[in-house]
Each structure stands twice: as structure tokens, then as C-alpha cells.
Amino acid sequence: MKSRRRKQYIDKAVQGALIKRIILHWLIFFTVAFFVLPFWKLLSTGDFSRPFTELMLRSWAETASLLVVLVAMIPIFVWDTVTLSNRFAGPVYRFHNAIKSLAEDFNVMVEYFKAEQGDEPDAEPADEPDAEPVQCG
């Protein structure tokens, strides 16, 4: 049986960057559509007898429904990006946490061995340099 993930937004750095990017791309697309569609409509009709502002306002009114649909689609784009990015951000996030846990366990073990060596007065010094704690992330 396939298990469903409880959280979709888990890695603020990765998924946040993707959300910012998709919103930026959408804003660029919307801006281009906002200006190009009325011009396209104006050029396709060939009606240049009226003042330019009137023609542009009429063209924007005719393409307003499309622009409303574009605005309504942005939450869908963002949600789809978060859901898709969870497929790779989730495993990377869990891997990072596992490595971090291993590093903490390794540091505990190093401290234990340092304490054990310090308890034996006859112990010869090791040829190895002192182990430094391992840091992850």
C-alpha cells in the first residue's frame, strides 16, 4: 500500500525558492499577456479609426476573462509545484536528518573514547591526531 505524505511543504529553502521562481515566471507571463493580447486584438481587427486609449481599453475589456482565469490559476501552479517538489525534497530532507543523527551519534562515541583514554594513566598516546566533532549541515 502506498503511504501518503502528511506534509507537502517541508524544505523551506528548496521549495520556497521554487515557489518564488514559479510566481516570478507567472508574473512575467501575466504582464506579457496583459500588454500583448490587447495589441494582438487591436492588430487583428485593424480598427485604427478610434483613439488609441479607447481601442486599448476595449481590447482589455474583451480579454479580461482570460486575465481573470490567469489570476485564478496561480494557486494551482504553486500547489502543483509544492507537491511535485516534495517528491525530491522529502527524501533529501530525510537523508539530511539521518546524516545529522549519525553525526551526533559519532560525536558521542568520540567523546566516550576520549574519556576512556583519559581514565587509563598507562595508555600510550595515539599516533592519530585528536578527533574533531563532526558537524553536519
FENTAFEN-V698330 format. One line per field, one symbol per residue. ss: DSSP state (2 for helix, 1 for strand, 0 for the rest). Layout:
ss->???
//
This chain:
ss->00000000000222222222222222222222222222222222200000022222222222222222222222222222222222222222222222222222222222222222222000000000000000000
//
